[in-house]
Amino acid sequence: MSDAGVWGFTDDRGTELTAVRPPERVVAYVRAGAALRDLGVTPVGVYGSGHDGGALDPVKAGELAAAGVPYLGPGRALDEEAVRALRPDLIVDVTYDGKSPYALDEAVAERLGVPLMVLSVGNELTLSAIIGRFGELGAALGGSAAPGAHQDPEVVLRSVAAGTDVTVLALSGAGPDQVHLARPHAWPELARLQELGVRLLDPGPGAGANWLTADWEHAARLNPGLVLYDSRANAVGPDAFPPVGHARVAPWNPETPPSPAAYARFFAELAASLQE
């Protein structure tokens, strides 16, 4: 709050946004919008990224579809008139580099005359810090969800991880001949899993800060006991990629909404998969 009667919030670029009252009509990138919905703030519309198509990816949507939130298409091909018709007073995107919005060209927000807020989901922040920042924004926008609900599943997951030697490989299928293997330190949620004792495998040296692109034989040579596969619509799922050795498979959404509820579900599902 900058002055009496003036709403304010500083985003993760260090940009302070102010208004005479808290924004009530929020348009958001789908990941941010799903998190805000979990936190008690329902967007009036959401848009996708360059990986998304004309329909809302149900894996990324969280509770948005059930709430009837309209999908406005990919951010780079957004129908600006459709956005304008929603009369938004705030746009919320994410950033991986702490500087640039990920899914929406900043010029679009400028043409619409709507302030653009950007929160970081990159590996310069811990998962807890990322979730905390979205919690702060949710509270500033009048959300009512209680913070901290993700802690109990972490306790369960830590206990399960301590009792198993199953190794885990996180990946994103690119096709029958190619796969992107996640570097655990580059993903805040994977780094958190390691802190909780999950035995995540590093794919080894090579190009790529977040992923090592390789063939499926390379993945199999890592000999994982469990594969976390990218379950988003733009990735190739286990019904279309070859077996990775004798590994079992479980879904992983690399764009899980940064909310306590969403990560509680993911950690609980992973704990169950490790125990199978």
Steps between C-alpha positions, in 0.01 A plus 500: 500500500670820381263765642172496690228376266747392229558133419853394413707190428859464381558217255813289459652737247494767768216681325254661741140497383249729668127556467233693684344167604600131486464355149187287464514382138820304443612338175793262551730251339340163565759387758465822696123497458469144631707595805288808566184290472639265767572807713146631483532741207315395183635660179256632241711333229827314441737460207761242404864500393673426174472130585121519520237475230147619455360297789584519869744226604312311775827408673592866542147620572465397865154610617457762227279298266271391783465865598399592144799729440525569124818411312617774263754300299881509488653821630704565187186481285256658741177654377546843653139596442385194695725607787376858482140377515574344840592845638805379696669730748806277545694241296714246687777305325802302617870544430787253490778758471371762743468752218264404221142369509498142380177466303384847404674771300520803726389718210160330507437619855618847401258513206218384726594758761499233773780469759706183466628324811768231479590246770808279480483122469868460411770318692636818660222446756421195711166329455390630838586856399311466170191368675535774760508776241182373336346481845590865557341599172191292569459668837554845347223426250261395775548124485390288793700175468706414807879473448721212605279209396785340306707414807333171609550325164866602517529319834341189349721517191815539709405190700425299185823612329704398803360148477565431133800486266294566187679738263294755307555657159293802394460547127295647218435283198581669170428207266594138433868586456556791736438591862575799722647390835452742787794629700363487858679812626340708223143434612392636839257212564757236405760668719246490783443128439872443537495690830224267614715198417363395161784342299478703181744414224708760320519432123869590479710757313393664178330805356189643661451674833164343590492192278748265338362399164593140424366176357289254695792259525685760709199523730491122537871485584433719804299201631221687684249312708234766440458743211321829559369586154388841382122468494425824315321479166804619302718210623505136387350272764591142600249351258715640216857474630708183546545336841782652706660178615266342754392830656148565611348832392315778682384843374682825566373842396802733466252786525320394816308803634714667770248446778511292819204289385650412160837397640332308782329287236824448306702400807225264620478336156877462481511344846241245389696427179823442694319245719356292214 
